[in-house]
Amino acid sequence: MKRITGKTKEATLIEMSNTLDSQIEDGCAVLTGYRRTFQAGNNGSINSISDRGTQLPGHREIDKFEQNRDSVYFKDGVRRIDFVLSYVDDKDGDKKAERRREFEANLEKSGLELETEDKSESDDRKTHYLKIHAPWEVLATYADVLKIKVPFKASDIPKAREVPLEWLTHPFRLPDNIMRPEPDYFTAPFDKSKVDFFLIDDKDTFFPPSTRNRIVYYILTRCPYYKEDRIEKDKTGIKRLLNNGTYTSAYPLHDPYFSDRLKIKDDAVMTVLDPTVMSQHTRCRYWKKAQDMHCESERYHLYRHWARFLCFYKEQPLNLIKKYYGEKIGIYFAWLGFYTEMLFFAAVMGVICFVYGVLSYDDNVTSKEICDPEIGGMIVMCPLCDGKCSYWKLNSTCLSSWQSHLFDNEGTVFFAMFMGIWVTLFLEFWKRRQARLEYEWDLVDFEEEQQQLQIRPEYELKCTGRRLNRFTQEMEPYLSFPSKCARFCLSGATVLFWTFLIVACIMGVIAYRLAVYAAFASVMKDSPTSKIQLVGSLITPQLATSVTASCINFVIILILNFLYEQVAIWITDMEIPKTHLEYENKLTMKMFMFQFVNYYSSCFYVAFFKGKFVGHPGNYSYMFGKWTSLRNEECAPGGCLIELTTQLLIVMAGKQMVGNVQEALLPLLRNWWGSRKGRSHPESTYSRWEQDHDLQNFSQFGLFYEYLEMVIQFGFITLFVASFPLAPLLALFNNILEVRVDAWKFTTQFRRPVAAKARNIGAWEEILNVVAILSVVTNAFIMAFTSDMIPRLVYLYAYHPGNETSMKSYINNSLSFYNISQIPEDNLPEPGENPSWFNISTITTCRYRDYRYPPGHEKQYTHTMQFWHILAAKLAFIIIMEHVVFVVKFFVAWLIPDVPSDVKARIKRERFLVQEYLHNYEVEKLKMQLSQSFCLSTETASLLPSSPNKHQVLSECI
């Protein structure tokens, strides 16, 4: 509809009423009689133009408007609420009120429009709400400053062709309108001076809500609250006001629960449907489908297609997530979804490896010999601790030897090598996926903008020094070198102190393991069969010690995590990082270093230290010296791998269970209580800003902890996966739940986060690369030194008696002899501790796990040649496995380009089009300016006596 000029307002309205009625008729017949008409002024405000004398039916004055409070608009029903601040009156109210007055006055000076809801109108009669709206001028100005990319031309690049057998994936796909909520456009950074260059159909909806709240938050974090006559630079920003209690919360609103405004607009007239008179059937909650097609909000689509657990097998609507929450949250869910997809292949291989262990159960000659009463029942083992431990028979470890075979078999070697290649494929394919998202979400050139424009307000306030930036040629704040060094040293010392504290706690757990084993051993009694000594009916002292120590270690991990989180944030704040990206990277490195030591140190101890520095009877090694009587732990005859499996299972599964309880159960209880409150309020009185205020706040570290949780899990399934092939399966089940729980929290439990941009997962990508490389080394060492695989292979091919290759007599070969009469008195069991079957007159030797010459040999109790052969084989295996996996890793990394070729072509085409269209735009603009100036000059000349024919001049202008 074209603008109508030269007519009265009344004539304009009468002439347009029929057109408006026809536009509203489709899908909105119920609402036709309830319209309000406004005319837009030049300054963007909306003025009432109801008929002065002859008012159109259905129109009402603004001052008679009674707005439904379940709305995301100001009381005029036109201006959208972009941000909400809340505060309460308290005993220190005068100072806070003064801060609020200055802050709000400065917000209005910056161009924002404010509207206050008095506490008398709130549900608790205590909370005031300040609603903020950013008009077009403010949005355009800061979009220019922040270089926000906006569309200027519809994309002409054809969509990718359907791949063969794509129909197989249809059950896992979402509707196309959900996966692609917006058309594809070519975009360019917004320029306020070139507004007509961009595709602006409606200024009210040109910037989506996520961009609007990002701009408003940018202003809020930099707006001062000091008076004009005195400059106090530390009194700046909403964060400081939130910390000192001036405001209690600051948040943007979620999408409306119902279509609270339906408008049809042209250049002159805007018709708005009054939400106060909407029929009940037009209302729609985010968890219910609306009868009116115009009612369904983005939040409803997110809840229906993403946040419900029944959608666990569906793909994620990443574009809709990005549009609603911003690129930073979108990239997290993209990474989490891709990681979960890749876990499926690792889980399948892990299950195959485990099934192989189960199927080869009956072929396990070693376990059969241990459990055989004629073999393992006749082998007497030396005491495992001093004093309290007695002699014991080998077949008491029958159960653990069978359990160990499930995870310590020939298939584990191939699975460990597969995981080394899998982690490379995961990282390389993620780089390609990330590059595609960078292009689709206009993040290709974002890094430079982020570094230059997203300087933290805290840095600007605390850095009083100024210096000239060599690139921008502008004065900017900076932190002096001595101050930076002092802060870095203090930060490093704090991190080292907490790292040593973790090591001390682990040493305490190890001491517990040594002491409690002696306690378990002291209560061992003869079993009815006089063959197997147990604590209870199923648990051996070794297993009881391992399980209890793992549980205690897990509790210590949780306590230290809780304490260190606060310390890490404090020391990162003290360093005063310049940009948000730098702040996140520093905090990420500190937290991961701590979590790495905290979560993995116990697994490293069991894998690489337990049973390696034991000594032998007569010359045992002790933890803190012989005076402590805490003798170093020994591994079972079947190796320490089953204990590493137990440790990994308890810590990994325990962490996932605690995390799921915190993320799902507690919010469910809160949601149940909140739903009771919501049901007790009519929709007309329980306002939108109150509904969102009652939700949980999404802190600035919320996404950080989500990444940290997943990266720690990634370490468990890569660093120690050789000991527990089912770890990827547990991680897969957890992540399927994690995606939907996180989606449910974001959609229903959290206030809407402020939209933020991020082109990748940040420092986490480098951490994943380091963990991937380290995992090859750790798994090679686990297979060589923790597993019993290499000694078995050496025996099978080099030391088995006879021509037949068999594992018979391997147990007897792997145990050395020691003369009981030569055991020092300190190492002997106390009187009464020996079992009834032990007779010193008939049993003269005991066995221990090592390769040493027997008593009476000229080299008695020194290592045999087989020991050195096994050690050489272990080192050779480590070298070969590492080189094979690393060669394959680097070959795969070289073979797979980080950026897909079609994405490269699209980036080049878009850059070319931006330059071409900008050039054409500038040329056309210049032509118009020259034409206008020429017409103006000729028109001026026509007024002179010597002017040419007026008709000729007019034709030239036309």
N, C-alpha and C positions, 0 to 999 in steps of 0.2 A: 504494500500500500504506500502510495507516495504522499509526501507532506502536502497539506492543503493550506494555502496562504490566502490572505485577504478576506477572511471570513471571521465572524464572531465565534467565541468558544461554543455558544449554544448551537449555532448552525453546524459547526463541525461535529458536535456530538450527535445531533439528529441525523446528519448525513451518514455517519459511520455506524449507527446502532444496528442496522440490519446486517452489515458485514460482520460485526462482532458476534451477533447472535449465531450466525452460521458457523463461525470459527469455533465457538464453544460447544456447539451442538453434539459433536461426535464424542461419545463416552462421558459427557458431562451434562446430560439433559436435566438431571436432578438439580444441578447447581445453577442453571441458566438464570433464574430469577434473582440470584444473589450475587450481583457484581458490584464492584466499586471501581470507579474510573478516576484516573489521575492523569495529569499532564506533566511531562517532564520539563523542568525549567532548564535554563542554560547552565546553571551551576550544579546540576545533577540532583537537586532536591526535588521532592515530589509534592506538588501543591494540589489542594482540593479544587476540583472544577465542577462540583455539583451545580446543577442548574439554579440560577438566581431567579426564582419565580416559577419556572416551568422545569421541574426536576424530572429526569427520566425515571421510570419505574425500576425499583431494585437498587437505586443508588442512595448512599447515606453519607453524611458528613464524617470526616475523620475524627472530630472530637466526640462523636457518638459511638465510635468504634470500640467494641468490647472484644479484645483479642483472646482467643484460646491460648492458654499458657504453654500448651504442648507444641511449641513452635520454635523455629530457629531464626526468627525475625524480630526486629524492633516492634514497638507497639504500633508503629504506622503500617506494619505488615509488608513493608517494601524493602527496607535495608536489612541485609542478612547479618546475623551475629557471627563474626569471625573469631572472636576470642571472648572468654569470660574470666573475670577476676572476682574472687570472693574474699570477704573479710568479716570479722566480728568485732564488736565493741568490748574492750576490756579495761582493766584498771590503769593501764598505761596508754589510754586512748588519745590524750591530747597530742602527744608526740607523733603517734602513728597517724592521727587524723591530719596533722600538718604535713607529714610526708606524703600522704595520699593526695592532699590538695595540690601540692606542688607537682607531684608526678602526673596527676590527671590533667593539670593545666598544661604541662609540657607535652602530653600526648595530644591534646587538642591543637597545640601549636604545630605539631608535626603533621596535622591533617586528619587524624583519626576522629571518628565521631563516637560519642559515649552516651550511654543511657543507664541509669541506676535503678535497681529494684530494691526498695526499702525492706528492712528486715521484717516489717509488719506484714509483708506480702509473702514471706518465705514460710516454709513448712515448720521450721524449728523456732521461728520468731526471734532468731539470734543473728542469722547470716545475711549480710548485704551482698548483692551481686552487681558487678559493673560489667555491662555488655559493651563490646567494642566492635565497631564497623569500620572497614577501610574503604573509602570511596575510590572511584576510578582513578582520580589524580594521584592518590597515594600509591595505589597498586602499580600504576604505570611507571611512576618515578622509581620505585624500588625494584621493579622488575628490570628496569634499565640498569640500575646500579648493580644488581646481582646477576645480570646477564642471563636471565631465565629464558630458555629456549621456548619458542611458541611457533605454531604452524604458519606457513606462508603459502603453501601449495600442496594440493593433494598428491600423494605418491603415485607415480606412474610405473613403478616397478612391479611386474606381475608376481603373484604369489607362487610359492614353490609348488611344483607338481606333486600329485599324490604318488607315494611310493607303492610298489607292489605289496600286496597282502596287508595294506593299511587297514582293511576292514577288521582285522584281528584285534586292533587296538580300540575299536569303537566303544566297547563296554567300559573302557577306562577314560574316555574323553567326556568333556563337558560341552554344553551347547556353545555354538560359535559366538553368540552375543555375550556370553559370559567370559569366554577366553579372550575376545577382542572387543572390549566395550567401546572403543573409539576407532575411527578410521585411521589409516596410515597417512601421515603427512610428512612432507619435508619441513624441517624446522630451522630457525635461525635465532640468535640472541635478540631479545626484544630491544627495540630502539624507540623511545618515546617520540622522537622527531619524525619517525617514519610509520606512524600508526596505520596509514592507509596501505602500507606494504603487506600487512599481515591479514589473515583471514579472521576478521572480527565481525561476527554476525550480531552478537549481543554483548555489550560491555559488562553486564551483570554476571554473565556465565562464561566469559572468555577465559578468566583465570579460575581453575577448579578450586574447590574448598581447601585441598591440601596445599596448593600454592598460596592461597590467601592467608592461611594461618601461619605458613612459614614466613611470609613477609611481615605480618603483624608481630610475630615473635621476635623477628630481627629488630624491629623498632623497640619493642618492650625491653629487650636486653641492653639497649644502648640509650634509653631515655633517662635523663637525670632527674633527681627529685630535690635538688638544692635550689635556693632562691637565686634570682638573677644577680643580686648585688654581691654575692659571695660564691666563688667557685670552689666546690669541694668535690674533687674528681672521684673520691671513693664512694660518693653517694650517687650511684648510677646503676640502673638495671633492675629488672623484676626479680632476678635471682637473689639479690641482696635484700630486697623487700620481703621476699618469701622467707629468707633465713631469719630476719629479725622480727617476723610475725606481723608485719604491717598488712600483708595479704596472706591468706591461708592457703590459697590455691590459684593456679592459672592454667587454663586448658581451653582448647577448641572443642566445639560441640560435634557429636556424632551426627550422621544423617538423620533427618526427621523420621519419627516413627510412622508418620502418615504424610500424605501430600498436602502440606499445610498452605501451599500457595500454588495456584495454577494460573498462569498469566499468558496473555497474547498481546504482543507489543509491536508497534511500528514506530516510526520516527517521532510521532507526535502524541499518540495516545496509548496508555497502558491500562488493561483491564485486569483486575485482580479479584479472584474468587474469595469470598469471605470465609475463613476457616471456622468461624463461630457457628455457622449455620450448615456445615457439612453434615450429610446424613451419616449415621453411625456405620453403615456398611462401607463407606469410603475410607474409614480409618484402617490402618494396617500396622501391626507391630512387626519388628524385624524378624520374629520367629513365625509369623503367619503370612500366608499369601493373600495379597489384596485382591478384591473383586475389581477394583479400578486399575486398569493397566498403567495409568499415570502415577499410581501410588507407590509402586515397588521401588525401593531405594537400593543404593549400592550395598548398604549394610545388610539388607535382607538377602540379597544375592550371595554375599559373603557367608552369611550364616547358613543358608540353605545348601550351598554347593561346596562349602569349604570347612566350616566350623563344626559340623556334625560328624561323629565317629563313623556313622554308617557310610560316609563318603571316603573311607580310608583307602579304597582301591582306585579312586578317581585322581586325575591330575589336578594340580592346583591352579586356580585362576590368577596367575602371576601378574598379568597386566591390570586386573581389577585391584589386586592387593597394592600394586605400585600406585595406581591412581588414587586410592583411598588413603593409604598410610604413608606414601612417599617411597622413594627409591631405596633408602637405607633398609627399611623393614622388608621391602620386596626382595632385595638381593639376599637377605638372610634366609627367607623362606625358599627362594630358588636354590640356594646352596644346600639347605637342609633336605629339600626334596630330592635333589640330584644325589646327594650322599646316601640317602635311604634307598634310592633305586640301585645304586652301585653295590650297596650292601647285600642285595638279593643274590648276586653272583658269588660273593664271598661266602654267604651263608650256605648256599647250595654245595659248594666245594667242601666246606667244613662238615656238613652233614654226611657227605660221601666219605670223608676221611673217618668220621666217627663210626659210620656203618661198617666200614672195612675193619675197624678195630673190634666191633661186635661179632662180625662174621668169622674173623680169624681167632676168636676166643678159644676154640678147641685146639688150635694149632700152637698155642702158647706153651712151649715146652718148659720155659723158665718158671712160670707160675705153677705148672704141674709139679715140678720138682720141689718147689718151696712148700707146697701144700701136702706133698706125699709124706705120710708118717715114716716111711722107710728111708727117706732122704732128708727132707727139711726137718722132720721130727727127730732125727738123730744128730743134727748139727747143733752144737751148743755154742752160743754167741757170748762174747765178752760183755761185761756190764757197760751200759751206756752213760753212767754217771758214777761219781764217787760216793761210796757209803750207802746210800739209799737204794741204788739199783743192784739187782741180782743178775745172775746168769739167766739166760733165756734161750728158748728154742726158736729156730729160724721159722718154723711153720706158724708162729704167732703173727707173722706179717702176711699170711696167706691172702686175706681180703684186700689189703692195700696193693699187693702185687697184681691181682686181677684188675683192680680199678686202674692201676697205672698203665696196663696194657691197652686200655681203651683209648688212651691219648698218646702213649709212647709206643708207636709202631712204625712200620716202614712208610705208611701213607703220610705220616706227619712231616717227613722230610720234603716230600713233594708239595704238601700244603704250605709249608713255610716258604718255599721258593715261589709258589703261585701267589702268595700274599705280597711278596716283594714286587712282583710284576703288576698285581692288581692295584696296589697303591699308586704306582706310576700311571697306569691307565686312568685311574680316578682323577688324579691331579691334572693330567693333560687334557682329558675330555672336559673337565670343569673349566679350564682356561678357555676352551673353545665356546662352551656354553656362556661363560661370563662375557666374552667378547661380543657374542650375539646380543646379549642383554644390554651391554653398553651402547650398542648401536640403536637398538629398538627403543631404549629409554633415554636417548639423547645424553649420554654420559661420556662420550668419546673424549671431549675436550674439557671435562669437568675438573681434572686434577689441578690445573693451573688456577682456575677460578677459586677453587676451595682454598688453596694455599694463600692467595692474595686477599680474598674477601671475607673469609670466615675466621678472622682474628678473634680470639676469645676476649670478651669484655674484661675478664679478670686480668689478662695480660696488659691491656691498655691502662687499667687503673693502677696496677702495682708497679709497672715499669715507668718511673718518673723521667728517666733519661730519654733524649730525643737525638736522632741522627738522620742523615740524608740517605734515602734508599737510592742506590746507584742505578736501579732499573726504572723506578717510577719517578725519580727526582723529586720526591716528597719527603717531608719529615715524618718519621715514624718512631714509636716507642721501641726501646731495646733494653735488654738486661746486660749489665756490665759483665765482663769476663771473670773478675774475681768473685762476684756474687754467684755467677753460674757455677764456677768450680766448687765453691763452698757448699752450695745446695746439692751438687752432684755427689760430693764426697759423703755428706750426711745421708743422702738417699741410699748410696751404695752400702754404707756401714749398716744401715737399718735392715736392708735386704739380707746382708750376710748374717747379721745377728739372728734373724728369724729362720734363716736356712740352717744355721747351726743348732737352733732350738729344735727344729724338726729332727735333725740327726740325733740330738740328745734323747728325744722321745723315742726314736727308733731303737737306740741303744738300750733304753729302759725296757722296751718290749722284748728285745732279744734276751736281756737278763731275766725277764719274766719267763720266757720260754725255757731257759735253762733251769730256773728254780722250780717251775711248776712241773716239769718233767720228772724231777726227782720226787716231788710230792705225789704225783700219780703213781710213780714206780713204787713208792713206799707203801701204798695201799693195795698193791697187786696181790691177789690171793690165787691159790691153785684153783683151776677150773675143774668141774666134775670129771672131765675126760683126762685131766692131767697132761694136756697137750698144748692148749692155747691159753695164755694169760690175757685177760681182758679187764678193762674198766667198764663195769656194767656188763652188757651182754654182747655189744657189737663194736664198741669203740676201743681201739688200742690206745696206749699212752701217747704214741706219736701223733695219732689223729686228734685226740683230745687236746693235746698241747697246741697243735697247729690251728684248730678251729677257735679255741678260746683266745689265743694270741691274735688271730686275724680280727676277731670281733672287737677286742680291746683297741687294736690298732685303728680300726675303722672309726670308733668313737673319738679317739684322739685326733684323727684326721678332720672330723666334723668340727671339733672344738677349735682347733688351730685355724681352720678355714674361717670360722666366724670372727676370730680375733684379727687375723691378718687382713681381711677385707677392709676393715676400717683403717688399718695402718697403711695399706697400699694406696688408698685414696688420699690419705693425709700427706704422704711423702710426694705423691704426684702433684697435688695442689701446691706443695711447697716449692717444687721445681719451676712452677709458672710456665708451662708450655705455651708456645705462641698461638698455635692454631688448634682447632678442635681435633683435627686429624692427628697432630703431634701428641695431644693429650691422650687420645685413645690408644695410640701406639705405645706410649710409655707405660700407661696403666696395664695394657695387655701383656707387655713383656714382664713386668713385675709380678702380676698375678699368675701368669703361666709358669714362670720359674719357680715360684713358691708351690703352686699346685703340682708341678712336675715332681718336685722332691717329696711333697707331702703324700701324694697318692702312689707314686711308683717306688719309693725307697724300700718299702717292705718287700715288694716283688723282686727288686734287684738283690736284696739280701738273700732271699731264698734261692734265687736263680744262680747267683754267681759267688756267694760266700759260704752259705751253709754247706757243711760237709767237705769243704775244700782245704781247711786248715785245722784238721783234727789231731794229727799226729798218730801215734799208735800206742798200744798198751806198754806201759813203762815209760813212755815219753809223750804224754798228752799235752795239748795246747790249751791254755785257759784264756778266758775273755779279758779279765783285768789283772792277770797274774795268778799264780798258783794259790796265793793266800785267800782268794775269793771262793775257791772250790767250784766256780762256775765253768765247767769244762765245755769247750766248744761243741756245738751240736753235730751229730753224725746223721747221714742220710740212711734211709732204709736200704736193704740189699738191692731193691729194685730201682734205686735212685731217688732223687729229690723232686722229680717232675710232678708227682701227684700232690706233693705239698705246695708247689708253685700253682698248680691248678686250683687247689683249695683256696689259697690266698687270693688269687685273681678272681675266682668266682664270688667270694664273700665281699671283697671290696667293690668290684664292678657292679654286681647285682644289688648290693646294699646301697650304693650311691644312686642307682637308678630308682630303686624303690623309695628312698627318702625324697629324691627329687620329684617323683610323680605324686607322692603324698602332698608335698608342699605346693605343687603346681595345680593339682586337680582337686584333692579332697578339701583343703582349706578354702579355696575359692567357691567350691560347691556349697559349703556351709554358709559362707558369706552371701552367696547368691540366694540361698533359701531364705535367709533372714531379710535380704533386700527385697525379694519378691513379695514377702508378706507385707512389707511396708508399702511397696508400690500398689498392691491390690487394695490397700486401705485408703487410697487417694483417688478421687475422680481425676480423669485426664485433664479436665479444665483447671484444676488447682495444683496439680503436681507438675511444675514447670519443667521444661527441657533442661535448663541449666541446673536445676536441682537434681534431676534424674542423673545427669552426668556427674554432678558433684558427689553423689553418693557412690559412684564407682571407685575402684582403686586407681591410685595415681601410677602412671607408667614412668618410672624414674629414668634418669639419663643413663643409668647403668643396666637397665633392664635387658637390652639386647646384648650387652657385653656378657652378662652371666649366661645367657642362652648359648652364645658362641663357646664360652669357656666350658660349659657342660659337655657340648658335643666334641670339642677338641680333646678333652680328657678321655672321653669314650673312645675317640679315634686312636689315642695312644694305647689304650687297653687292647684293642683288637688288632693292633699292628706290632707293638713292641714285644708282647708276650703271647702272641697268637699260637705259636708252636706248642705251647703247653696246654692250650684249651681251644681246639678247633671249633667248638660250639659258640665261642664268644661273638663272632659276627651274627649268628642267629639270634642271640639274646639282644644284641644291639639293634638288629632289624625290627624285632617285635617292639622294643622300647621306642624306636624312632617313628614307627607307624603311629603309635599312641602319642608321641611327642608332637608331631606335626598337628594333629587334630586338637590336642590340649592347648597348644600355643595359639592355634587359630581361634579356639573357643574363648580363651582368655582375652585376646585382642578384640574380639567382636562383641563379647558380652560382659566382661569383667573389668576391663581397663577403660579409663577415659581415653579419648582419641589422642594419640601421641602427636606431637608437633612434627610435621613432615620434614624430613631431612634427606639430603642427597648423599650418595656414596656410589662410586663406580665399581668397587670390588669389596671383598671381605676384609681388606686392610691387612694389618700385620698378621692376622690369622693365617693367611696364605703362606707366608714365609715360615711360620711355625709348623704348618702341615708339611712343608717340604723338608724341614729339619727332622721332624719325627719320622717321615718316610725313609730318609737315608739312615737314621739311627736304627730303625726297625730291622733293616737288613743285617746290621751288625749284631743286634741283640738276639735275633732268632738264630743266627749262625752259631753264636756262643751257647745259646740254650740247647740246641741240638747236639753240640759238641761236648759241653761240660755238665749240663744239668740232666739231659737225657742219658739213658744207658745204651743208646743206639750204636755209637762208635765202638765201645768195648765189645758188644755182641758181634758186630761185623768183623772186628779183628779176630775174635775167637773163632768165628765161623770159617773164615778163609785162611787163617794162619796157624791156629793153635789147637784146632779140634783133632783129637787122636784118631788115627785111621784114615782111610780114603774117603769115607762117606761124609758129606757136609751136613752136619746136624748140630743142634744146640744142646744136645745131651751133655750132661756134666758141666754145663757152663757155670752154674751156681757154685759148684765145688771149686772150679778153676778161679772164680772171682773173689774167693775168700781166703785169707791168709791164716796161718796158725800162730798161736802164741802159748808159751809154756806158762801155765797158771802159777807154778811155783816161783816164777820170776816177776810176777806182778807186784809192784810196790804196795806196802801195807795201806797207804793212803787211798789207793785205787780199789782196794778190795771191798766187797760188800760187808756191811756191819753184821755182827752176829745175829742170827735169826732172820736175816733178810733172804737167804738163799732158799729156793723152793725145795720141796720135799724130795723131788726126784734127783736132786743134785747130790752126788757122792764124790767127795774129793779123792777117794782112794781109787775110783774107777775112771774118773774124768780128769785127765791130766792137762789137756789143752783146750783152749777156746778159740773161736774164729772171729775175725773182724774183716771189714770191707776194705781191702787194699791189695796191692800186688807186691808182696815182700817175701824174702826167702824165709823158710821155716826155721825153728830152733834146731841147733845142731849143725846147720850149714855154715861154711866158712864165712859167708856174707850174711849171716842171720839178721833178720829184721831190716835189711836194706832193700831198696827197690829192685825188682827183677827186670830183666830185659823186656818182658812183655809190657811192663808199665811204660817204658820209654817208647816202645812201638805204638802203644795206644795214644800217648801224648803227641807223637809225631802225626798219627792219623787224625787226631782232633784238630791240630793246627792246619794240616793240609786240607781238611774238610772246610774249615773256616775260610781259608784263602780261596779255595775253589768255588764254594757257594757264593761268597761275596762278589768275586769277579764275574761269575756267570750272571748273577742277578743284576749287578751294576751295569754290565755290558748290555743286557737286554733292556734295562731301564733307560739308559742313555740313548740306545738305538730307537726305542719307542718314542722317547721325548723328541728326538730329532725327526722321526718319521711323521709325527702328528704335528702340524702347524698350530700355533696358539690361536690364530685368527682364521676362521674359515674363508676360503677364497671369495665366496659370494658376498660375505660381509665386507671384505676389503673393497670389492667393486662398488658396493652400495655407498660406502663411506666416501670413496672418491667421487662418485656421481653426485652425492648430496653436496659436497664441498664445491664442486663445479657449478651446480645449479644455484647455490647460494650466491656465488660470485657473479654468475651470469644475470640472475634476477635483480640483484642489487645494482649491477651496472646498468641494466635496462631501466630500472626504476629511477636511478639518478639522472639518466639521459632524458627520460620522459619528463621528470620534474624540472629539469633545466629548460627543456623546450617550452613547457608551460609558463615558466617564469619569464623567458624571453618573449613569448607571445603576448603575455599580459603587459609587460613593459612596453612592447612595441605598440600595442593597441592604445595604451595610456598615452604614449607620446604622440601618436597620430591624432588621438582625440583632442589632446591639448592644442596641437597644431591647427586642428580644424576650426578652432575658435578665433584664430588670427585671420586678418583680411586676405592673406595670400594662401589660405588653406586650400587644398584640392577639393574635388567633389566629395560631398558627404556620403553619397551612395557608394563611391569607390572605397572610401575608408572603412565603411561598415562591412562591405564584402570582404575586405582584407582581414578584418578582425574575425569574421565568421570563419 
